Amino acid sequence: MRIKQIVITNYQNYYGQKTFDFVKGINVIHGANGHGKTKFFESIEWLFKDPESDSSLDGLISQKAVHEDIEQGSEVKVSVRLTAYQDNELKTLEKSFVANKENGRIQTTKPVLI
């Protein structure tokens, strides 16, 4: 399997949609401390976790999305999508949920894996 692309949307410190494209060969993830390298790998780990084991989704929502979108009445999609080549076939795996505010509290849907 060769990863082609990872798209992270409103997951923890990733506000909005962030796209990471990979090239054939070795790809290096680098950056200063506190700039999201660990959260990048945690997002991939979350993608492969059993959706039934997701007990508290509130902590996965980007805080900027909470303050700038959810608090203003908008729904926010939180997702991680991985696209990879396997046996010369392009395959995509995505896990997501939606968060909004109802009765003064943040509500989330159950995570969906497609």
DSSP file with accessible surface (Angstrom, degrees, kcal/mol):
  #  RESIDUE AA STRUCTURE BP1 BP2  ACC     N-H-->O    O-->H-N    N-H-->O    O-->H-N    TCO  KAPPA ALPHA  PHI   PSI    X-CA   Y-CA   Z-CA
    1    1 A M              0   0  153      0, 0.0     2,-0.5     0, 0.0    85,-0.2   0.000 360.0 360.0 360.0 138.2    0.0    0.0    0.0
    2    2 A R  E     -A   85   0A  85     83,-2.4    83,-2.9    20,-0.0     2,-0.3  -0.986 360.0-130.8-128.0 120.6    1.2    3.5   -0.8
    3    3 A I  E     +A   84   0A  54     -2,-0.5    81,-0.3    81,-0.2     3,-0.1  -0.526  25.7 176.6 -71.4 130.4   -0.4    6.5    0.7
    4    4 A K  E     -     0   0A  73     79,-2.9    18,-2.9     1,-0.3     2,-0.3   0.801  62.7  -5.2 -98.2 -42.7   -1.4    9.2   -1.8
    5    5 A Q  E     -AB  83  21A  39     78,-2.1    78,-3.0    16,-0.2     2,-0.4  -0.995  47.1-160.4-157.6 145.8   -3.2   11.7    0.3
    6    6 A I  E     -AB  82  20A   1     14,-2.4    14,-3.0    -2,-0.3     2,-0.5  -1.000  12.2-166.7-127.7 130.8   -4.5   12.4    3.8
    7    7 A V  E     -AB  81  19A   1     74,-2.7    74,-2.6    -2,-0.4     2,-0.5  -0.982   2.5-170.0-120.3 123.0   -7.1   15.1    4.4
    8    8 A I  E     -AB  80  18A   0     10,-2.6    10,-2.9    -2,-0.5     2,-0.5  -0.959   3.2-170.3-115.0 127.6   -7.8   16.2    7.9
    9    9 A T  E     -AB  79  17A  17     70,-3.0    70,-2.2    -2,-0.5     8,-0.2  -0.971  65.9 -28.6-126.1 117.6  -10.8   18.5    8.6
   10   10 A N  E    S+     0   0A  15      6,-2.0    52,-2.0    -2,-0.5     2,-0.6   0.742  86.9 150.4  53.7  31.8  -11.5   20.2   12.0
   11   11 A Y  E >   -CB  61  14A   6      3,-0.6     3,-2.8     5,-0.3    50,-0.2  -0.860  68.2 -60.5 -98.7 116.5   -9.6   17.5   13.9
   12   12 A Q  T 3  S+     0   0   38     48,-3.3    51,-0.4    -2,-0.6    52,-0.3  -0.197 128.0   2.2  46.6-114.3   -8.0   18.9   17.1
   13   13 A N  T 3  S+     0   0   81     49,-0.2     2,-1.0     1,-0.1    -1,-0.3   0.490 112.7  93.8 -83.8   3.8   -5.5   21.6   16.1
   14   14 A Y  E <   -B   11   0A  25     -3,-2.8    -3,-0.6    25,-0.1     2,-0.4  -0.791  60.2-169.4 -96.4  98.8   -6.4   21.3   12.3
   15   15 A Y  E     -     0   0A  61     -2,-1.0     2,-0.1    -5,-0.2    -7,-0.1  -0.723  56.7  -6.2 -89.2 136.0   -9.0   23.9   11.7
   16   16 A G  E    S-     0   0A  22     -2,-0.4    -6,-2.0     2,-0.0     2,-0.5  -0.376 115.4 -34.0  75.8-162.1  -10.7   23.7    8.3
   17   17 A Q  E     -B    9   0A 119     -8,-0.2     2,-0.5    -7,-0.1    -8,-0.2  -0.855  57.0-173.5-101.0 124.2   -9.5   21.3    5.7
   18   18 A K  E     -B    8   0A  93    -10,-2.9   -10,-2.6    -2,-0.5     2,-0.5  -0.976   7.9-158.3-118.6 126.6   -5.8   20.5    5.5
   19   19 A T  E     -B    7   0A  63     -2,-0.5     2,-0.5   -12,-0.2   -12,-0.2  -0.901   6.3-168.0-110.8 130.8   -4.5   18.3    2.6
   20   20 A F  E     -B    6   0A  59    -14,-3.0   -14,-2.4    -2,-0.5     2,-0.4  -0.971   8.7-162.7-118.6 113.9   -1.3   16.4    2.8
   21   21 A D  E     -B    5   0A 109     -2,-0.5     2,-0.3   -16,-0.2   -16,-0.2  -0.822   5.3-156.0 -98.9 136.5   -0.1   15.0   -0.6
   22   22 A F        -     0   0   35    -18,-2.9     2,-0.3    -2,-0.4     5,-0.1  -0.848   2.1-148.2-112.6 148.0    2.5   12.2   -0.6
   23   23 A V        -     0   0   94     -2,-0.3     2,-0.1     1,-0.1   -20,-0.1  -0.706  37.0 -83.2-108.6 162.4    4.9   11.3   -3.5
   24   24 A K  S    S+     0   0  171     -2,-0.3     2,-0.3   -22,-0.1    -1,-0.1  -0.414 101.2  24.7 -63.1 136.4    6.3    7.9   -4.4
   25   25 A G  S    S-     0   0   59     -2,-0.1     2,-0.4     2,-0.0    -2,-0.0  -0.781 114.8  -9.1 109.2-150.7    9.3    7.1   -2.2
   26   26 A I        -     0   0  158     -2,-0.3     2,-0.4    -4,-0.0    -3,-0.1  -0.700  56.5-168.9 -91.7 131.9   10.1    8.5    1.2
   27   27 A N        -     0   0   59     -2,-0.4     2,-0.5    -5,-0.1    -5,-0.1  -0.970   8.9-151.1-118.4 137.3    8.0   11.3    2.6
   28   28 A V        -     0   0  108     -2,-0.4     2,-0.6     2,-0.0    -2,-0.0  -0.916   4.2-153.7-113.7 131.2    9.2   13.2    5.8
   29   29 A I        +     0   0   60     -2,-0.5     2,-0.3     2,-0.0    -2,-0.0  -0.918  34.2 157.1 -99.9 116.5    6.8   14.8    8.3
   30   30 A H        +     0   0  154     -2,-0.6     2,-0.3     7,-0.0    -2,-0.0  -0.940   4.7 127.3-140.1 160.9    8.7   17.6   10.0
   31   31 A G        -     0   0   41     -2,-0.3     3,-0.1     5,-0.0     5,-0.1  -0.875  55.1 -66.6 167.1 168.5    8.1   20.8   11.9
   32   32 A A    >   -     0   0   61     -2,-0.3     3,-1.4     1,-0.2     5,-0.3  -0.218  68.9 -75.5 -70.0 162.6    8.8   22.7   15.0
   33   33 A N  T 3  S+     0   0  157      1,-0.2    -1,-0.2     2,-0.1     0, 0.0  -0.311 118.9  22.8 -57.1 139.0    7.5   21.5   18.4
   34   34 A G  T 3  S+     0   0   81     -3,-0.1    -1,-0.2     1,-0.1    -2,-0.1   0.633  88.7 112.2  80.8  15.0    3.8   22.2   18.9
   35   35 A H  S <  S-     0   0  134     -3,-1.4    -2,-0.1    -4,-0.1    -3,-0.1   0.213  93.5 -89.3-109.3  14.7    3.0   22.4   15.2
   36   36 A G  S  > S+     0   0    8     -5,-0.1     4,-2.1    -4,-0.0     5,-0.1   0.544  82.8 127.4 103.0   8.9    0.8   19.3   14.8
   37   37 A K  H  > S+     0   0   54     -5,-0.3     4,-1.8     2,-0.2     5,-0.2   0.954  83.6  42.5 -64.2 -47.0    3.1   16.3   13.9
   38   38 A T  H  > S+     0   0   95      1,-0.2     4,-2.7     2,-0.2     5,-0.2   0.926 114.0  51.4 -65.5 -42.2    1.8   14.2   16.8
   39   39 A K  H  > S+     0   0   73      1,-0.2     4,-2.1     2,-0.2    -1,-0.2   0.852 104.9  58.8 -63.7 -32.6   -1.8   15.2   16.1
   40   40 A F  H  X S+     0   0    4     -4,-2.1     4,-1.4     2,-0.2    -1,-0.2   0.962 111.1  40.0 -58.7 -50.2   -1.3   14.2   12.4
   41   41 A F  H  X S+     0   0  113     -4,-1.8     4,-2.2     1,-0.2    -2,-0.2   0.867 112.7  55.6 -70.7 -33.7   -0.3   10.7   13.4
   42   42 A E  H  X S+     0   0   62     -4,-2.7     4,-2.6     1,-0.2    -1,-0.2   0.860 103.2  56.5 -65.2 -33.7   -3.1   10.5   16.1
   43   43 A S  H  X S+     0   0    0     -4,-2.1     4,-2.0     2,-0.2    -1,-0.2   0.905 107.6  47.5 -64.9 -38.7   -5.6   11.4   13.4
   44   44 A I  H  X S+     0   0   30     -4,-1.4     4,-1.4     2,-0.2    -2,-0.2   0.918 110.8  51.8 -67.2 -40.6   -4.5    8.4   11.3
   45   45 A E  H  X S+     0   0  128     -4,-2.2     4,-0.8     1,-0.2     3,-0.4   0.929 108.9  50.8 -60.4 -42.9   -4.7    6.2   14.4
   46   46 A W  H >< S+     0   0    6     -4,-2.6     3,-0.8     1,-0.2    -1,-0.2   0.895 103.4  60.0 -62.7 -38.1   -8.3    7.5   15.1
   47   47 A L  H 3< S+     0   0    0     -4,-2.0    -1,-0.2     1,-0.3    -2,-0.2   0.884 110.2  41.3 -56.1 -39.0   -9.2    6.7   11.5
   48   48 A F  H 3< S+     0   0  122     -4,-1.4    -1,-0.3    -3,-0.4    -2,-0.2   0.531  93.3 104.2 -92.3  -5.7   -8.4    3.0   12.1
   49   49 A K  S << S-     0   0   89     -3,-0.8     5,-0.1    -4,-0.8    -3,-0.0  -0.452  87.3 -93.7 -72.9 151.4  -10.0    2.7   15.6
   50   50 A D    >   -     0   0   99      1,-0.2     3,-2.2    -2,-0.1     4,-0.3  -0.444  29.5-136.9 -63.1 124.4  -13.3    1.0   16.0
   51   51 A P  G >  S+     0   0   27      0, 0.0     3,-1.3     0, 0.0    -1,-0.2   0.808 102.9  63.3 -56.5 -27.8  -16.0    3.7   15.8
   52   52 A E  G 3  S+     0   0  134      1,-0.2    -2,-0.1    58,-0.1    -3,-0.0   0.719  95.4  59.9 -69.5 -18.3  -17.8    2.0   18.7
   53   53 A S  G <  S+     0   0   57     -3,-2.2     2,-1.3     1,-0.1    -1,-0.2   0.486  75.5 105.7 -89.1  -1.7  -14.7    2.7   20.9
   54   54 A D    <   +     0   0   22     -3,-1.3     3,-0.2    -4,-0.3    -1,-0.1  -0.639  38.5 161.1 -80.2  96.6  -15.1    6.5   20.4
   55   55 A S        +     0   0  123     -2,-1.3     2,-0.6     1,-0.3    -1,-0.2   0.918  65.4  29.8 -86.7 -44.8  -16.5    7.6   23.8
   56   56 A S        +     0   0   80      1,-0.1     3,-0.3     2,-0.0    -1,-0.3  -0.874  56.3 166.7-122.4 102.0  -15.8   11.3   23.9
   57   57 A L    >>  +     0   0   11     -2,-0.6     3,-2.2    -3,-0.2     4,-0.6   0.690  63.8  83.0 -84.7 -19.6  -15.7   13.0   20.5
   58   58 A D  G >4 S+     0   0   74      1,-0.3     3,-1.1     2,-0.2    -1,-0.2   0.862  87.0  56.8 -53.0 -38.3  -15.8   16.5   22.0
   59   59 A G  G 34 S+     0   0   49     -3,-0.3    -1,-0.3     1,-0.2    -2,-0.1   0.611 100.2  59.3 -71.4 -11.6  -12.1   16.5   22.5
   60   60 A L  G <4 S+     0   0   22     -3,-2.2   -48,-3.3    -4,-0.1     2,-0.3   0.599  82.6  99.6 -91.4 -12.9  -11.4   15.7   18.8
   61   61 A I  B << S-C   11   0A   3     -3,-1.1   -50,-0.2    -4,-0.6   -51,-0.1  -0.588  85.7-107.6 -78.9 132.0  -13.2   18.9   17.6
   62   62 A S     >  -     0   0    3    -52,-2.0     4,-2.0    -2,-0.3   -49,-0.2  -0.339  21.9-139.0 -54.6 128.6  -10.9   21.8   16.6
   63   63 A Q  H  > S+     0   0  108    -51,-0.4     4,-2.5     1,-0.2     5,-0.2   0.850 104.5  56.0 -63.4 -31.8  -11.2   24.4   19.3
   64   64 A K  H  > S+     0   0  103    -52,-0.3     4,-3.0     1,-0.2     5,-0.4   0.909 106.6  50.2 -66.0 -38.3  -11.2   27.1   16.6
   65   65 A A  H  >>S+     0   0    0      2,-0.2     5,-2.4     1,-0.2     4,-1.9   0.891 109.6  52.1 -65.3 -37.4  -14.1   25.3   15.0
   66   66 A V  H  <>S+     0   0    7     -4,-2.0     5,-2.7     3,-0.2     6,-0.2   0.965 118.1  35.7 -61.8 -50.7  -16.0   25.3   18.3
   67   67 A H  H  <5S+     0   0  110     -4,-2.5    -2,-0.2     1,-0.2    -1,-0.2   0.876 126.9  35.0 -75.4 -37.2  -15.5   29.0   18.9
   68   68 A E  H  <5S+     0   0  103     -4,-3.0    -3,-0.2    -5,-0.2    -1,-0.2   0.709 134.6  14.0 -92.8 -21.6  -15.8   30.3   15.3
   69   69 A D  T ><>S+     0   0   41     -4,-1.9     5,-2.4    -5,-0.4     3,-0.7   0.745 124.9  42.3-118.4 -60.4  -18.4   28.0   13.9
   70   70 A I  G > <S+     0   0    0     -5,-2.4     3,-2.2     1,-0.3    31,-0.3   0.924 114.1  52.3 -62.0 -45.6  -20.3   25.8   16.4
   71   71 A E  G 3 <S+     0   0   78     -5,-2.7    -1,-0.3    -6,-0.3    -4,-0.1   0.755 107.5  54.9 -62.7 -21.9  -20.8   28.7   18.9
   72   72 A Q  G < 5S-     0   0  145     -3,-0.7    -1,-0.3    -6,-0.2    -2,-0.2   0.341 128.4 -97.2 -92.4   4.0  -22.2   30.8   16.0
   73   73 A G  T < 5S+     0   0   65     -3,-2.2    -3,-0.2     1,-0.3     2,-0.2   0.472  80.1 131.6  99.4   2.4  -24.8   28.1   15.2
   74   74 A S      < -     0   0   57     -5,-2.4    -1,-0.3    26,-0.1     2,-0.3  -0.561  55.9-121.3 -88.9 153.6  -23.1   26.2   12.4
   75   75 A E        -     0   0  133     -2,-0.2     2,-0.4    25,-0.1    25,-0.2  -0.678  27.1-154.1 -84.3 147.4  -22.6   22.5   12.0
   76   76 A V  E     - D   0  99A   6     23,-2.7    23,-2.8    -2,-0.3     2,-0.5  -0.991   5.2-146.0-128.3 129.8  -19.0   21.3   11.8
   77   77 A K  E     - D   0  98A  96     -2,-0.4     2,-0.5    21,-0.2    21,-0.2  -0.817  10.8-164.0 -92.6 131.0  -17.8   18.1   10.1
   78   78 A V  E     + D   0  97A   0     19,-3.0    19,-2.1    -2,-0.5     2,-0.3  -0.972  26.5 152.7-112.0 125.1  -14.8   16.5   11.7
   79   79 A S  E     -AD   9  96A   4    -70,-2.2   -70,-3.0    -2,-0.5     2,-0.4  -0.997  37.9-156.5-154.3 157.3  -13.1   14.0    9.4
   80   80 A V  E     -AD   8  95A   0     15,-2.1    15,-2.3    -2,-0.3     2,-0.4  -0.994  19.9-173.8-132.6 126.8   -9.9   12.1    8.5
   81   81 A R  E     -AD   7  94A  66    -74,-2.6   -74,-2.7    -2,-0.4     2,-0.5  -0.988   5.0-168.6-126.7 130.0   -9.7   10.7    4.9
   82   82 A L  E     -AD   6  93A   9     11,-2.9    11,-2.6    -2,-0.4     2,-0.4  -0.976   0.9-168.7-118.6 128.6   -6.8    8.5    3.7
   83   83 A T  E     +AD   5  92A  11    -78,-3.0   -79,-2.9    -2,-0.5   -78,-2.1  -0.975  18.9 164.4-117.3 129.9   -6.4    7.8    0.0
   84   84 A A  E     -AD   3  91A   4      7,-2.8     7,-3.2    -2,-0.4     2,-0.5  -0.969  38.0-117.1-144.4 156.6   -3.9    5.1   -1.0
   85   85 A Y  E     +AD   2  90A  77    -83,-2.9   -83,-2.4    -2,-0.3     2,-0.4  -0.842  32.6 174.8 -92.4 129.7   -2.9    2.8   -3.9
   86   86 A Q  E >  S- D   0  89A  80      3,-2.9     3,-1.4    -2,-0.5    -2,-0.0  -0.973  73.6 -12.9-136.6 121.6   -3.3   -0.9   -3.2
   87   87 A D  T 3  S-     0   0  141     -2,-0.4     3,-0.1     1,-0.3    -1,-0.1   0.918 128.5 -56.9  53.4  45.0   -2.6   -3.4   -5.9
   88   88 A N  T 3  S+     0   0  166      1,-0.2     2,-0.4    -3,-0.0    -1,-0.3   0.673 116.5 116.9  61.5  18.9   -2.6   -0.5   -8.4
   89   89 A E  E <   -D   86   0A 117     -3,-1.4    -3,-2.9     2,-0.0     2,-0.5  -0.955  66.1-128.9-116.1 137.1   -6.1    0.4   -7.3
   90   90 A L  E     -D   85   0A  90     -2,-0.4     2,-0.4    -5,-0.2    -5,-0.2  -0.739  33.3-180.0 -86.4 123.4   -6.9    3.8   -5.7
   91   91 A K  E     -D   84   0A  86     -7,-3.2    -7,-2.8    -2,-0.5     2,-0.4  -0.949  12.5-157.4-127.8 146.6   -8.9    3.3   -2.4
   92   92 A T  E     -D   83   0A  77     -2,-0.4     2,-0.4    -9,-0.2    -9,-0.2  -0.976   6.4-172.9-127.5 138.4  -10.2    5.8    0.1
   93   93 A L  E     +D   82   0A  47    -11,-2.6   -11,-2.9    -2,-0.4     2,-0.4  -0.998  11.9 177.8-127.8 129.1  -11.1    5.4    3.7
   94   94 A E  E     -D   81   0A  18     20,-3.0    20,-3.3    -2,-0.4     2,-0.4  -0.998  13.8-170.1-136.8 138.8  -12.8    8.2    5.7
   95   95 A K  E     +DE  80 113A   0    -15,-2.3   -15,-2.1    -2,-0.4     2,-0.3  -0.991  24.5 156.1-124.0 133.6  -14.1    8.5    9.2
   96   96 A S  E     -DE  79 112A  19     16,-2.2    16,-3.0    -2,-0.4     2,-0.3  -0.978  22.5-173.9-152.5 162.2  -16.2   11.5   10.2
   97   97 A F  E     -D   78   0A   2    -19,-2.1   -19,-3.0    -2,-0.3     2,-0.4  -0.952  23.3-125.0-150.2 165.4  -18.8   12.9   12.5
   98   98 A V  E     -D   77   0A  41     -2,-0.3    11,-2.3   -21,-0.2     2,-0.4  -0.937  19.9-164.5-116.7 139.4  -20.8   16.1   12.7
   99   99 A A  E     +DF  76 108A   0    -23,-2.8   -23,-2.7    -2,-0.4     2,-0.3  -0.948  17.1 153.1-122.8 143.1  -20.9   18.5   15.7
  100  100 A N  E     - F   0 107A  31      7,-2.3     7,-3.4    -2,-0.4     2,-0.5  -0.910  42.1 -98.7-152.0 179.9  -23.3   21.3   16.5
  101  101 A K  E     + F   0 106A  80     -2,-0.3     2,-0.4   -31,-0.3     5,-0.2  -0.936  37.3 170.3-113.6 124.8  -24.8   23.1   19.5
  102  102 A E  E >  S- F   0 105A  98      3,-2.9     3,-2.0    -2,-0.5    -2,-0.0  -0.999  70.7  -7.5-132.7 132.4  -28.2   22.2   20.9
  103  103 A N  T 3  S-     0   0  164     -2,-0.4    -1,-0.1     1,-0.3     3,-0.1   0.865 129.7 -55.1  52.6  38.3  -29.7   23.5   24.1
  104  104 A G  T 3  S+     0   0   58      1,-0.2     2,-0.3    -3,-0.0    -1,-0.3   0.503 119.9  98.7  79.4   2.8  -26.4   25.2   25.0
  105  105 A R  E <  S-F  102   0A 172     -3,-2.0    -3,-2.9     0, 0.0     2,-0.4  -0.935  77.6-111.1-125.1 149.4  -24.3   22.0   24.7
  106  106 A I  E     -F  101   0A  39     -2,-0.3     2,-0.4    -5,-0.2    -5,-0.2  -0.636  36.1-166.6 -77.8 127.9  -22.2   20.5   21.9
  107  107 A Q  E     -F  100   0A  72     -7,-3.4    -7,-2.3    -2,-0.4     2,-0.4  -0.900   2.0-164.1-113.8 145.3  -23.8   17.5   20.4
  108  108 A T  E     -F   99   0A  49     -2,-0.4    -9,-0.2    -9,-0.2     2,-0.1  -0.961  15.1-130.3-129.3 148.6  -22.1   15.0   18.0
  109  109 A T        -     0   0   71    -11,-2.3     3,-0.1    -2,-0.4    -9,-0.0  -0.417  45.1 -85.1 -81.1 168.7  -23.3   12.3   15.7
  110  110 A K        -     0   0  140     -2,-0.1   -12,-0.1     1,-0.1    -1,-0.1  -0.512  55.2 -97.5 -70.3 143.7  -21.9    8.8   15.8
  111  111 A P        -     0   0   17      0, 0.0     2,-0.4     0, 0.0   -14,-0.2  -0.353  37.4-150.4 -63.3 142.8  -18.7    8.5   13.8
  112  112 A V  E     -E   96   0A  77    -16,-3.0   -16,-2.2    -3,-0.1     2,-0.5  -0.960   3.6-156.5-116.8 133.4  -19.3    7.0   10.3
  113  113 A L  E      E   95   0A  77     -2,-0.4   -18,-0.2   -18,-0.2   -66,-0.0  -0.945 360.0 360.0-111.8 120.5  -16.6    5.0    8.5
  114  114 A I              0   0  122    -20,-3.3   -20,-3.0    -2,-0.5    -2,-0.0  -0.915 360.0 360.0-126.6 360.0  -16.8    4.8    4.7
